[in-house]
Amino acid sequence: MNVFKPRETLTEQVARHIENLIAFGQLRSGERIYEGSMAKEMDVSHGSIREGLLLLEKRHLVRNVPRKGAFVTPLDDYFVRSLYETLELYLTHTGRKLVRNWQPDDMARLESLYEQMKACFEKNDLMAFLELGIEYTKASLAYADNYFIVSAIDDLWPSAKRCAFVAFQQGGNQVLEDNLAHMQESISAIKDRDEERLADILHRYALQQCHQVLDAIAYTAGKAG
């Protein structure tokens, strides 16, 4: 029986399902994704799986190799550093616009999402916490006014979620507490319309989370070795 949501296209439903398998570690770094077994598991056609994998390639979670198949994008030092450097550049640029232009409704939205994330943390609801974190960052793009940046960030979210889960597996609740502290600091800087303080907060957080993910990868590799 198909359990996917009818409001999404089948391709989006397939992509989201595989995205979550990758983000939450059920499909591992570098692992091959077999279209046949995935189609059988999800009760969809091979074509639907292929279209979903093409979408996930655009979102940097999958590499489609001609005549070899689809593979989960390797989560290595280069990938992680590239991700956080790019996110910092984009979010600092859009954050400065938010600082200059925010309205009361924008601040209410950011503060509401922060409180919801605190509640998820207290209930140990990791998946909801991560999804709300993405919603928080999307809300901060209210004044981005740049098609290419918004589109690029949309394609980076799945990798950011994947990395956040890797960091959580190793660092536990401390990683979530760091995330909440970063959000609280950011909201304060936005309220004060302090561009430089916000840029510094984003830089420190990107660096911190990048190192948390790299430490988790190194720890896992050490255990496997």
C-alpha positions in Angstrom: 0.0 0.0 0.0 1.4 3.5 -0.9 1.7 5.7 2.1 3.1 8.8 0.5 1.4 12.2 0.6 -0.8 13.0 -2.4 0.1 16.7 -2.5 3.7 15.9 -3.6 4.6 14.5 -7.0 5.6 10.9 -7.1 9.2 12.0 -8.0 9.3 14.3 -4.9 7.9 11.5 -2.7 10.5 9.1 -3.9 13.3 11.6 -3.5 12.2 12.6 0.0 12.1 8.9 1.1 15.6 8.2 -0.2 16.8 11.6 1.1 15.8 10.6 4.6 17.5 7.2 4.2 20.7 9.0 3.4 20.3 11.9 5.9 19.6 9.5 8.8 22.4 7.0 7.9 20.4 4.1 6.6 22.2 4.5 3.3 25.8 5.1 4.0 28.5 7.3 2.5 29.6 5.9 -0.9 27.0 3.1 -0.8 25.4 2.0 -4.1 21.6 2.5 -4.5 20.0 -0.4 -6.4 17.1 0.8 -8.4 15.4 -2.6 -8.5 15.4 -3.3 -4.8 14.4 0.4 -4.0 11.5 0.2 -6.5 10.3 -3.0 -4.9 10.6 -1.6 -1.4 8.7 1.5 -2.3 6.2 -0.2 -4.7 7.0 2.2 -7.5 8.4 1.9 -11.0 12.1 1.9 -11.9 11.5 5.1 -13.8 10.2 6.8 -10.7 13.3 5.7 -8.7 15.5 7.0 -11.6 13.8 10.4 -11.6 14.1 10.7 -7.8 17.8 9.9 -8.0 18.3 12.6 -10.6 16.6 15.1 -8.3 18.8 13.9 -5.4 21.9 14.4 -7.6 20.9 18.0 -8.0 20.7 18.2 -4.2 24.2 16.7 -3.8 23.1 13.5 -2.0 23.7 11.1 -4.9 26.2 10.6 -7.8 24.9 8.9 -10.9 27.8 7.2 -12.6 27.2 6.1 -16.2 27.0 2.3 -16.7 27.7 1.8 -12.9 24.6 3.1 -11.2 23.8 5.6 -8.4 25.9 6.0 -5.3 25.5 8.0 -2.1 27.7 11.1 -2.2 30.8 10.4 0.0 30.7 12.4 3.2 34.4 13.3 3.5 36.5 16.2 4.7 36.3 18.1 1.3 32.5 17.7 1.1 31.9 18.9 4.6 34.2 21.9 4.5 32.8 22.9 1.2 29.3 22.7 2.5 29.8 24.9 5.6 31.9 27.4 3.7 29.2 27.8 1.1 26.4 28.0 3.7 28.2 30.6 5.7 28.8 32.8 2.6 25.1 32.6 1.5 23.6 33.0 5.0 25.8 35.9 5.9 24.9 37.7 2.7 21.1 37.1 3.2 21.4 37.7 7.0 22.7 41.2 6.4 19.6 42.0 4.3 17.4 40.6 7.0 19.1 42.7 9.7 18.4 45.9 7.6 14.8 45.1 6.6 13.1 42.9 9.1 9.5 43.7 10.2 7.7 42.7 13.4 6.0 39.7 11.7 9.5 38.4 10.7 10.8 38.5 14.2 7.6 36.8 15.6 8.2 34.0 13.1 11.8 33.5 14.0 11.0 33.5 17.8 8.1 31.1 17.3 10.3 28.6 15.5 13.0 29.0 18.2 10.4 28.1 20.9 9.2 25.2 18.9 12.7 23.9 18.6 13.3 24.2 22.3 10.1 22.1 22.9 11.4 19.5 20.4 14.7 19.4 22.2 13.0 18.8 25.6 10.9 16.0 24.0 14.0 14.4 22.4 12.2 14.7 19.0 15.3 14.9 16.8 13.6 14.7 13.4 11.2 17.5 14.2 14.1 19.6 15.6 16.1 19.2 12.4 13.1 20.1 10.2 12.3 23.1 12.3 15.9 24.2 12.0 15.5 24.2 8.2 12.3 26.2 8.5 14.0 28.7 10.8 16.8 29.3 8.2 14.3 29.5 5.4 12.4 32.2 7.4 15.6 34.1 7.7 15.7 34.3 3.9 12.7 36.6 3.8 14.7 39.5 2.3 17.2 37.5 0.3 15.8 38.9 -3.0 18.1 36.6 -5.1 16.7 33.7 -7.0 20.1 31.9 -7.4 21.0 32.1 -3.7 17.6 30.9 -2.6 17.6 28.0 -5.1 21.2 27.0 -4.2 20.4 27.0 -0.5 17.3 24.8 -1.1 19.6 22.3 -2.8 22.0 22.4 0.2 19.4 21.7 2.9 19.4 17.9 2.6 23.2 17.8 3.0 23.0 20.2 6.0 20.4 17.8 7.6 22.6 14.8 6.9 25.6 16.5 8.5 23.6 17.6 11.5 22.5 14.1 12.1 26.1 12.8 11.8 27.2 15.4 14.4 24.3 14.5 16.7 25.2 10.8 16.6 28.6 11.6 18.0 28.0 14.7 20.1 24.4 14.0 21.4 22.4 16.7 23.0 25.3 19.1 23.2 25.1 19.6 19.5 21.4 20.5 19.8 22.2 22.8 22.7 24.8 24.5 20.6 22.3 24.9 17.8 19.7 26.6 20.1 22.4 28.9 21.6 23.4 30.0 18.1 19.8 30.7 17.2 19.2 32.7 20.4 22.4 34.8 19.7 21.3 35.3 16.1 17.9 36.5 17.0 19.4 39.0 19.5 21.8 40.4 16.8 18.9 40.6 14.3 16.8 42.5 16.8 19.6 44.9 17.4 20.1 45.3 13.6 23.8 44.5 14.2 25.1 43.1 10.9 28.7 42.6 12.1 27.7 40.7 15.2 25.4 38.4 13.1 28.2 37.8 10.6 30.5 36.8 13.5 27.9 34.5 15.0 27.3 32.7 11.7 31.0 32.3 11.1 31.6 30.8 14.6 28.7 28.5 14.2 29.6 27.3 10.8 33.1 26.6 12.0 31.9 24.8 15.1 29.4 22.6 13.3 31.9 21.8 10.5 34.4 20.6 13.2 31.7 18.6 15.0 30.8 16.8 11.8 34.5 16.1 10.9 35.2 14.8 14.4 32.2 12.5 14.1 33.3 11.2 10.7 36.9 10.6 12.0 35.5 8.8 15.1 33.4 6.5 13.0 36.3 5.8 10.6 38.5 5.0 13.6 36.0 2.5 15.0 35.6 0.8 11.6 39.4 0.6 11.3 
